[in-house]
Protein backbone atom coordinates (compact mmCIF):
# COMPACT_ATOMS: atom_id res chain seq x y z
CA UNK A 1 0.00 0.00 0.00
CA UNK A 2 1.26 3.45 -0.90
CA UNK A 3 2.33 5.51 2.06
CA UNK A 4 0.35 8.72 2.53
CA UNK A 5 2.04 11.85 3.81
CA UNK A 6 -0.19 14.47 5.37
CA UNK A 7 1.02 18.03 5.00
CA UNK A 8 -1.61 20.14 6.63
CA UNK A 9 0.02 23.51 6.11
CA UNK A 10 0.79 22.81 2.46
CA UNK A 11 -2.75 21.59 1.84
CA UNK A 12 -4.28 24.72 3.33
CA UNK A 13 -2.05 26.96 1.22
CA UNK A 14 -2.91 25.04 -1.95
CA UNK A 15 -6.65 25.21 -1.31
CA UNK A 16 -6.44 28.94 -0.59
CA UNK A 17 -4.44 29.52 -3.77
CA UNK A 18 -6.98 27.53 -5.78
CA UNK A 19 -9.90 29.59 -4.52
CA UNK A 20 -8.01 32.84 -5.01
CA UNK A 21 -7.18 31.86 -8.57
CA UNK A 22 -10.80 31.02 -9.37
CA UNK A 23 -12.16 34.10 -7.63
CA UNK A 24 -9.73 36.43 -9.41
CA UNK A 25 -10.48 34.86 -12.78
CA UNK A 26 -14.23 35.28 -12.36
CA UNK A 27 -13.75 38.80 -11.02
CA UNK A 28 -11.92 39.67 -14.23
CA UNK A 29 -14.55 37.96 -16.38
CA UNK A 30 -17.69 39.34 -14.72
CA UNK A 31 -16.62 42.69 -13.25
CA UNK A 32 -13.48 44.14 -14.82
CA UNK A 33 -13.96 43.27 -18.50
CA UNK A 34 -17.59 44.49 -18.81
CA UNK A 35 -16.56 47.83 -17.28
CA UNK A 36 -13.27 48.54 -19.04
CA UNK A 37 -14.03 47.19 -22.52
CA UNK A 38 -16.15 49.52 -24.62
CA UNK A 39 -18.39 48.02 -27.28
CA UNK A 40 -17.37 48.73 -30.83
CA UNK A 41 -20.02 50.79 -32.62
CA UNK A 42 -20.92 49.22 -35.95
CA UNK A 43 -23.06 50.66 -38.68
CA UNK A 44 -25.65 48.99 -40.90
CA UNK A 45 -27.45 49.10 -44.22
CA UNK A 46 -31.05 50.23 -44.08
CA UNK A 47 -32.11 47.39 -46.32
CA UNK A 48 -30.35 44.67 -44.32
CA UNK A 49 -33.05 42.04 -43.84
CA UNK A 50 -30.94 40.07 -41.36
CA UNK A 51 -31.54 42.86 -38.82
CA UNK A 52 -35.31 43.11 -39.31
CA UNK A 53 -36.49 40.17 -37.21
CA UNK A 54 -38.96 40.72 -34.35
CA UNK A 55 -37.90 40.81 -30.74
CA UNK A 56 -39.52 38.02 -28.70
CA UNK A 57 -40.11 38.82 -25.05
CA UNK A 58 -40.79 35.24 -24.03
CA UNK A 59 -38.10 32.74 -24.97
CA UNK A 60 -37.72 29.10 -24.07
CA UNK A 61 -34.33 29.50 -22.37
CA UNK A 62 -33.81 31.69 -19.33
CA UNK A 63 -30.56 32.48 -17.49
CA UNK A 64 -31.58 30.01 -14.76
CA UNK A 65 -31.69 27.21 -17.32
CA UNK A 66 -28.17 28.00 -18.54
CA UNK A 67 -27.00 28.06 -14.92
CA UNK A 68 -28.38 24.56 -14.42
CA UNK A 69 -26.80 23.27 -17.64
CA UNK A 70 -23.42 24.85 -16.92
CA UNK A 71 -23.08 24.40 -13.15
CA UNK A 72 -25.48 21.84 -11.71
CA UNK A 73 -25.31 19.21 -14.45
CA UNK A 74 -21.47 18.92 -14.66
CA UNK A 75 -21.13 18.84 -10.86
CA UNK A 76 -23.75 16.08 -10.60
CA UNK A 77 -22.11 14.03 -13.35
CA UNK A 78 -18.65 14.24 -11.75
CA UNK A 79 -19.93 13.32 -8.29
CA UNK A 80 -21.99 10.39 -9.56
CA UNK A 81 -19.16 9.04 -11.71
CA UNK A 82 -16.72 9.17 -8.79
CA UNK A 83 -19.18 7.31 -6.57
CA UNK A 84 -19.65 4.67 -9.26
CA UNK A 85 -15.89 4.28 -9.57
CA UNK A 86 -15.47 3.87 -5.83
CA UNK A 87 -18.23 1.24 -5.74
CA UNK A 88 -16.63 -0.57 -8.66
CA UNK A 89 -13.20 -0.57 -6.98
CA UNK A 90 -14.61 -1.79 -3.65
CA UNK A 91 -15.48 -5.07 -5.35
CA UNK A 92 -11.76 -5.76 -5.38
CA UNK A 93 -10.88 -6.79 -1.82
CA UNK A 94 -7.21 -5.98 -2.36
CA UNK A 95 -7.95 -2.30 -2.94
CA UNK A 96 -11.10 -1.68 -0.94
CA UNK A 97 -9.14 -0.64 2.15
CA UNK A 98 -7.50 2.25 0.29
CA UNK A 99 -10.57 3.68 -1.37
CA UNK A 100 -11.23 6.20 1.36
CA UNK A 101 -7.65 6.98 2.27
CA UNK A 102 -7.12 10.43 3.66
CA UNK A 103 -4.47 12.24 1.66
CA UNK A 104 -4.93 15.75 3.10
CA UNK A 105 -5.75 17.27 6.46
CA UNK A 106 -7.14 20.80 6.48
CA UNK A 107 -7.77 22.57 9.79
CA UNK A 108 -7.64 19.22 11.55
CA UNK A 109 -10.28 17.72 9.25
CA UNK A 110 -9.36 14.63 7.25
CA UNK A 111 -10.34 15.05 3.60
CA UNK A 112 -11.27 11.76 1.86
CA UNK A 113 -9.67 11.01 -1.47
CA UNK A 114 -12.97 11.21 -3.36
CA UNK A 115 -13.51 14.78 -2.11
CA UNK A 116 -10.05 15.95 -3.19
CA UNK A 117 -10.52 14.24 -6.56
CA UNK A 118 -13.84 15.98 -7.17
CA UNK A 119 -12.34 19.29 -6.13
CA UNK A 120 -9.52 18.84 -8.65
CA UNK A 121 -11.85 18.01 -11.54
CA UNK A 122 -14.49 20.64 -10.78
CA UNK A 123 -11.81 23.24 -10.08
CA UNK A 124 -10.31 22.69 -13.52
CA UNK A 125 -13.80 22.78 -15.04
CA UNK A 126 -14.69 26.10 -13.40
CA UNK A 127 -11.38 27.60 -14.46
CA UNK A 128 -12.11 26.62 -18.07
CA UNK A 129 -15.63 28.06 -17.80
CA UNK A 130 -14.15 31.38 -16.69
CA UNK A 131 -11.88 31.35 -19.75
CA UNK A 132 -14.92 30.79 -21.98
CA UNK A 133 -16.69 33.77 -20.39
CA UNK A 134 -13.61 35.97 -20.83
CA UNK A 135 -13.21 35.03 -24.50
CA UNK A 136 -16.93 35.50 -25.19
CA UNK A 137 -17.26 38.88 -23.49
CA UNK A 138 -14.07 40.21 -25.09
CA UNK A 139 -15.11 39.09 -28.56
CA UNK A 140 -18.60 40.54 -28.18
CA UNK A 141 -17.25 43.97 -27.32
CA UNK A 142 -14.51 43.98 -29.94
CA UNK A 143 -16.87 43.01 -32.76
CA UNK A 144 -20.04 44.83 -31.67
CA UNK A 145 -22.18 42.86 -34.10
CA UNK A 146 -25.83 43.91 -34.22
CA UNK A 147 -28.49 41.37 -33.26
CA UNK A 148 -31.22 40.21 -35.66
CA UNK A 149 -33.81 42.31 -33.78
CA UNK A 150 -31.80 45.54 -34.14
CA UNK A 151 -34.33 47.60 -36.12
CA UNK A 152 -37.28 46.79 -33.87
CA UNK A 153 -35.43 47.50 -30.65
CA UNK A 154 -33.41 50.53 -31.78
CA UNK A 155 -35.61 52.21 -34.40
CA UNK A 156 -32.58 54.19 -35.61
CA UNK A 157 -32.66 57.83 -36.62
CA UNK A 158 -29.86 58.91 -38.96
CA UNK A 159 -27.86 61.73 -37.44
CA UNK A 160 -27.12 63.61 -40.68
CA UNK A 161 -30.68 64.70 -41.53
CA UNK A 162 -32.62 63.32 -38.54
CA UNK A 163 -34.70 61.02 -40.71
CA UNK A 164 -35.69 57.42 -40.26
CA UNK A 165 -34.03 54.58 -42.08
CA UNK A 166 -37.05 54.17 -44.35
CA UNK A 167 -36.24 57.44 -46.10
CA UNK A 168 -35.36 56.92 -49.76
CA UNK A 169 -32.09 58.85 -49.44
CA UNK A 170 -30.65 56.16 -47.20
CA UNK A 171 -31.37 53.23 -49.48
CA UNK A 172 -28.27 51.05 -50.04
CA UNK A 173 -26.12 53.44 -48.02
CA UNK A 174 -24.00 52.34 -45.09
CA UNK A 175 -25.13 54.20 -41.97
CA UNK A 176 -22.39 54.75 -39.41
CA UNK A 177 -23.83 57.62 -37.35
CA UNK A 178 -27.27 57.13 -35.84
CA UNK A 179 -29.22 57.25 -32.59
CA UNK A 180 -31.88 54.93 -31.24
CA UNK A 181 -35.32 56.52 -30.96
CA UNK A 182 -37.14 53.70 -29.18
CA UNK A 183 -38.63 54.73 -25.82
CA UNK A 184 -39.65 51.22 -24.83
CA UNK A 185 -36.16 49.67 -24.92
CA UNK A 186 -34.08 49.87 -21.77
CA UNK A 187 -30.36 50.48 -21.49
CA UNK A 188 -29.65 46.78 -20.94
CA UNK A 189 -31.55 45.75 -24.06
CA UNK A 190 -29.86 48.41 -26.17
CA UNK A 191 -26.52 47.10 -24.95
CA UNK A 192 -27.37 43.45 -25.61
CA UNK A 193 -28.35 44.17 -29.22
CA UNK A 194 -24.69 45.05 -29.91
CA UNK A 195 -23.31 41.82 -28.41
CA UNK A 196 -24.62 39.25 -30.84
CA UNK A 197 -21.27 37.68 -31.82
CA UNK A 198 -20.59 35.14 -30.40
CA UNK A 199 -23.52 33.62 -28.54
CA UNK A 200 -22.76 33.38 -24.82
CA UNK A 201 -25.43 30.73 -24.30
CA UNK A 202 -23.93 28.58 -27.06
CA UNK A 203 -20.33 28.96 -25.89
CA UNK A 204 -20.95 28.15 -22.21
CA UNK A 205 -23.40 25.31 -22.84
CA UNK A 206 -21.18 23.70 -25.49
CA UNK A 207 -18.20 23.92 -23.13
CA UNK A 208 -20.13 22.19 -20.36
CA UNK A 209 -21.48 19.45 -22.61
CA UNK A 210 -18.13 18.83 -24.34
CA UNK A 211 -16.40 18.58 -20.95
CA UNK A 212 -18.97 16.06 -19.72
CA UNK A 213 -18.68 13.96 -22.89
CA UNK A 214 -14.88 13.71 -22.68
CA UNK A 215 -14.91 13.18 -18.93
CA UNK A 216 -17.43 10.33 -19.17
CA UNK A 217 -15.30 8.72 -21.87
CA UNK A 218 -12.48 8.32 -19.37
CA UNK A 219 -14.37 7.77 -16.11
CA UNK A 220 -16.64 4.95 -17.31
CA UNK A 221 -14.69 2.38 -19.32
CA UNK A 222 -14.94 -1.26 -20.36
CA UNK A 223 -14.13 -2.44 -16.84
CA UNK A 224 -17.46 -1.11 -15.59
CA UNK A 225 -20.72 -3.00 -15.76
CA UNK A 226 -22.59 -3.06 -19.05
CA UNK A 227 -25.43 -0.95 -17.68
CA UNK A 228 -22.93 1.75 -16.69
CA UNK A 229 -21.55 1.84 -20.22
CA UNK A 230 -25.06 2.18 -21.63
CA UNK A 231 -25.76 5.01 -19.19
CA UNK A 232 -22.56 6.71 -20.32
CA UNK A 233 -23.65 6.49 -23.95
CA UNK A 234 -27.10 7.87 -23.14
CA UNK A 235 -25.62 10.76 -21.16
CA UNK A 236 -23.19 11.60 -23.96
CA UNK A 237 -25.99 11.60 -26.52
CA UNK A 238 -28.07 13.74 -24.19
CA UNK A 239 -25.23 16.26 -23.90
CA UNK A 240 -24.96 16.51 -27.69
CA UNK A 241 -28.71 17.00 -28.02
CA UNK A 242 -28.78 19.61 -25.27
CA UNK A 243 -26.03 21.66 -26.93
CA UNK A 244 -27.86 21.45 -30.27
CA UNK A 245 -31.19 22.45 -28.72
CA UNK A 246 -29.66 25.52 -27.06
CA UNK A 247 -28.13 26.57 -30.39
CA UNK A 248 -31.42 26.04 -32.25
CA UNK A 249 -33.36 27.98 -29.61
CA UNK A 250 -31.04 30.95 -30.00
CA UNK A 251 -31.78 30.95 -33.73
CA UNK A 252 -35.53 30.43 -33.57
CA UNK A 253 -35.92 33.18 -30.96
CA UNK A 254 -33.94 35.56 -33.23
CA UNK A 255 -31.42 36.32 -30.52
CA UNK A 256 -28.37 35.55 -32.68
CA UNK A 257 -27.28 34.96 -36.24
CA UNK A 258 -26.31 31.44 -37.25
CA UNK A 259 -22.61 32.31 -37.36
CA UNK A 260 -22.83 33.68 -33.80
CA UNK A 261 -24.09 30.33 -32.55
CA UNK A 262 -21.56 28.30 -34.53
CA UNK A 263 -18.59 30.36 -33.38
CA UNK A 264 -19.82 30.22 -29.79
CA UNK A 265 -19.92 26.44 -30.01
CA UNK A 266 -16.39 26.38 -31.43
CA UNK A 267 -15.12 28.46 -28.51
CA UNK A 268 -16.74 26.18 -25.93
CA UNK A 269 -15.57 22.93 -27.53
CA UNK A 270 -12.02 24.21 -28.00
CA UNK A 271 -11.62 25.35 -24.41
CA UNK A 272 -13.08 22.04 -23.17
CA UNK A 273 -10.45 20.11 -25.14
CA UNK A 274 -7.67 22.32 -23.76
CA UNK A 275 -8.85 21.88 -20.17
CA UNK A 276 -9.14 18.10 -20.48
CA UNK A 277 -5.78 17.61 -22.19
CA UNK A 278 -3.74 20.16 -20.22
CA UNK A 279 -5.20 20.54 -16.74
CA UNK A 280 -6.44 16.94 -16.54
CA UNK A 281 -3.89 15.40 -18.91
CA UNK A 282 -3.43 12.27 -16.80
CA UNK A 283 -6.83 11.06 -18.01
CA UNK A 284 -5.34 10.42 -21.44
CA UNK A 285 -1.79 9.44 -20.59
CA UNK A 286 -0.27 6.45 -22.36
CA UNK A 287 1.93 4.18 -20.27
CA UNK A 288 3.90 1.17 -21.58
CA UNK A 289 3.10 -2.12 -19.89
CA UNK A 290 5.30 -5.18 -20.20
CA UNK A 291 3.51 -7.98 -22.01
CA UNK A 292 3.25 -11.45 -20.61
CA UNK A 293 4.65 -14.36 -22.51
CA UNK A 294 1.28 -16.08 -22.45
CA UNK A 295 -1.33 -14.01 -24.36
CA UNK A 296 -4.17 -16.02 -22.77
CA UNK A 297 -3.09 -15.05 -19.27
CA UNK A 298 -2.59 -11.44 -20.33
CA UNK A 299 -6.10 -11.19 -21.76
CA UNK A 300 -7.69 -12.79 -18.70
CA UNK A 301 -6.25 -10.37 -16.15
CA UNK A 302 -6.13 -6.62 -15.78
CA UNK A 303 -3.17 -4.91 -14.19
CA UNK A 304 -4.29 -2.48 -11.54
CA UNK A 305 -1.93 0.39 -11.00
CA UNK A 306 -1.92 3.44 -8.87
CA UNK A 307 -0.96 6.79 -10.36
CA UNK A 308 0.20 9.83 -8.48
CA UNK A 309 -0.52 13.03 -10.32
CA UNK A 310 2.46 15.32 -10.78
CA UNK A 311 1.40 18.57 -12.38
CA UNK A 312 2.69 22.07 -11.80
CA UNK A 313 -0.77 23.55 -12.12
CA UNK A 314 -2.51 23.89 -8.76
CA UNK A 315 -5.52 21.80 -9.76
CA UNK A 316 -3.29 18.96 -10.90
CA UNK A 317 -1.68 17.90 -7.66
CA UNK A 318 -4.53 15.62 -6.65
CA UNK A 319 -4.57 11.92 -7.38
CA UNK A 320 -7.49 11.35 -9.73
CA UNK A 321 -7.91 7.68 -8.89
CA UNK A 322 -7.11 4.30 -10.37
CA UNK A 323 -5.97 3.51 -13.89
CA UNK A 324 -6.34 0.26 -15.85
CA UNK A 325 -4.12 -1.12 -18.60
CA UNK A 326 -4.25 -4.34 -20.55
CA UNK A 327 -1.09 -6.33 -21.20
CA UNK A 328 0.02 -4.27 -24.20
CA UNK A 329 0.41 -0.65 -25.25
CA UNK A 330 -2.87 1.19 -25.09
CA UNK A 331 -4.19 4.51 -23.75
CA UNK A 332 -4.58 4.51 -19.99
CA UNK A 333 -7.97 5.63 -18.73
CA UNK A 334 -8.31 6.86 -15.18
CA UNK A 335 -11.29 7.75 -13.06
N, C-alpha and C positions, 0 to 999 in steps of 0.2 A: 504493500500500500504506500502511496506517495505521501511523504511527510509534509504537513501543512504548517507554514510559519505565519503566525499572526503578528501583524505590524499595525497596531491600533493607530498610532500617530500618522503613519503614512497613509492608511486607509482614509482617515478623516480628511487629510489634506487633499487627496485625490478626489473624494466626493465633493468637497467644497469647490475645487477647481472645475470639476465637471459642471456643476450647477452655475458657477459664474460664467463659464464659457457659453452655456446655453442661454442664460439670461441676457448676456451682452449681445449675443447674436440676434435674439428676438427683439431686443431693444433697438438695435440698428434697423432691423427689418420693419418694425411696426411703428416706431416713433421718429427716428432720425431721418430715414430716407423720405417718408412722405412729407416732411417739413422742409428739408433742404433742397430736394429735387423739384424744380419747376417743370410743369408740363409744357411740352413743345406745342406751340399753336400752329395748327395746320389749316390750310384753306380747303376749298371744295369747288366743285362745278355745280351750278344751279340745276343742271339736268341730270345729276348723278342719281340714278334710280336705286343704287345700293344703299343710299342714305335716307330713303323715303318710306321705310317700313314703320308700322305703328308701334307705339310704346305700350306694352302690356303691363298693367299694374300687378296682376296676379299671375305668378309663375309657379311651376311645379316645384322647383328647388328653392329652398330658403337657406340663409347662412347656417342655421342650426343643422340642416341636413348635411352640409359639407363638413361641419364640425364633427358629426358622427362618423362620416366616411373616412375622415382624415385622422381623427384621434382615437375614437372609441373602437372602431373596427380593427385597426392594426394592433392596438394594445391587447384586445381580447384574443386575437389570433396568436400572438406571441405567447401569452400566458397559457392558453390551452395547449399549444404545441409543446411547450416545456413540460407541462404536467403529463401529457401523453408520453413524452420521452422518458420521464422519470419512472412512470408506471411500467413502461416497456423494459427499462433497465433493471428494475426491481425483480423481474422474473429470473434474472441471473443471480443466483445466490452468492457467487463470488464477488459481485460488485454492489450488491444491495446495501452493504454496510457503509459504503462511501457516497451514496447518493445525496445524503443530506449533510455532508461534511461542511464544517464552518471554516471558510477561508479568511474571513475578515471579521474584526471586532471593532465596532464603532460606538463610542461612548459607553463601553461596557456591555453592549448588546451584540450577541453573536448573530451574524448575518448568514443565513443558509446559502448554499451555492446557487440554488435556483433563483433566489432573489437577485444576487449579484449578476447572474447571467442575463436575466430579464432587464436589469438596469443597463447593462452594456448594450444590448440590442436596441432597446427603446431609446436610449440616449443617442446612439448613432442615427436612428431613424428621425428623431426630433431635430437633430443637427442638420440632416439633409433637407428636412421640411423647411427649416429656416432659410437654407440656401435657395430653395425653390421660390420662396416668398420674396427674397431679395432680388433674384433675377427677374421675376415677374414684375414687381413694382418698378424696378429701374427701367426695364424695357418699355413698360406702359408710358412712363413719363418722357423717355427719350423720343419715342415715336409719336405719341399724341394722336393716334389714329381715331377718327370719328366713328361712333357706333352706328349701326343701321337705323336707329330711331332718331338720328341727329335733327332732321328737319322738324319733326313733330315736337321735340322737346325744346329746341332752341328758337325756332321761328326767326331765322337770321334777318337782320336789316343791314344792308350794305352801307358802309360808312361814307363812301364818296358822295352819293346823292340821296342818302336816307330813304331808299326805296327797298321794297321787298324783293326777294329772289325771283319772283314770278315776272318781274318787269322784263320787257323784251330786250332791253339794252344789256342785260346780264346773260343772255343766252350764249352758251358755249364759252363763257369767259371764266377764268380761274379767279375765284374770290379769296383774297388773302386778308382783307380788313373788313370786319363785320362785328356786330353786337347782337346778342340774343334779346329778343323782345318778349319772350314768354313770361307771363306773370305767375303762372301756375307751377313752374319748375323751380325747385329749391336749389341751393348752392351745391349740395351733395350730388344731386342728379346732373346738374350742369358739369360738374367735375367728372362724374363717371362716364359721361358720353364721350370724353376725350381719352379714355383709357380702355379702348376696345382690344388693342393688340399688346400682348397675347391674353387669352382668357385665363383669369386666375382660378376659376372653378375647374377648368380642364387641367391646368398644370398641377394643382395640388392633389386633385383626385387621382389623376394618372400616376403621380408619384407614389401615392399610398397604395394603389392597386398593384403597380409594378413591383414595389417592395415586398408586398405580401406574396405575390406569385413566386418571386425568386427565393424568398425565405422558406416558403412551404416546400419548394423543390429540394431544399437541403435538410430541412428538419424532419420530414416524413419520407423515408426511403423504403427500399425493398425489404429491409429487415423488419418493418412494422407489419401489423396485421393487414389482411387484404381490405377490410372495411376502412381502415385508416387511409390507405392509398386511394380508395374510391372517394372518401371525404375530401382528401387533398385535391383530387381532380375536379370535384364539384365546386370547391371553394375557388380554385384558380379560374374555372370558367365563369363563376359568379363575379369575380373581380374584373375580368375582361368585359363582361356584359355591363357591369356598373359603370366602368369608365366610358364605355360607348354611349350608354344612356345619358350620362351627364353631358357629354359632348353634343348629342342630338338635341337635348333639351335647351342648351344654349343657342342652338341654331333655330329651333322652332319657336322660341320665345323672342327671337330677333334681338338678343342681347349682344351677339358677336357675329362677325363674318366667319365664313368657313375656314379661312386661313388663320384666323385668331385661335380657333379651337385646335386646329392641327398643330400649330407651333406651340401652343400651351402643352399639348400632349407630348410633344418631342422634348420639351424642357423637363417635364416630370419624369419621363422614362429614362432620359439621359442621367439625371441626377441620381435616380434610384440605382442604376447600374454602377455609377461611381461609388456610391455609399456601400453597396454590397461588396464590391471588389476591392475597395481600398480600406474602409473602416472595419469591415467584417470579412477580410480577405481569407481568413482561415477556413471559412465555409467551403471554399473552392480549392484548397491547397492540394496538390498532388504529391504523394509520398511514395517512394519505392519500397516494395515489400518483397522479401526474398521468397522465391517460389519453393514449394516442396517438391521432392523428387517424385512423389506419387500424386498425380493429378486428381485421382479419386478422393484422396484424403484432403487435398487442398480445396476441392469444391464442396466437401461436406462440412467444413468448419470455417468459421469466421474468426479473424484475429481481432480481438478487442484491444484497443490501445487508448491510452490517455494522452491528451495533448494540452500542453501549457501554452497559453497565448503569450506571445512576446511582440508587442506592438508599441511603438513610440507614442502613438496617439492615445489620449487619456481614456477613451472608451474601449481601447483594445487590450487593456491589461487583465481583463477578466478571462477566466477559463470558460469557454462556451460549451463545454460538455464532452461527450464521448464521440469518437470517430470510428468508423468501420472500414476495413479494407479486405478485399478478397486476396487470394494468393497470387496476384500478379499486378502489374502496373495498371492503375485505374484512378480516377479522381476520388479523393477522400471527402465524404460528406459527413458533416458534424451536426449536432443538434444541441 
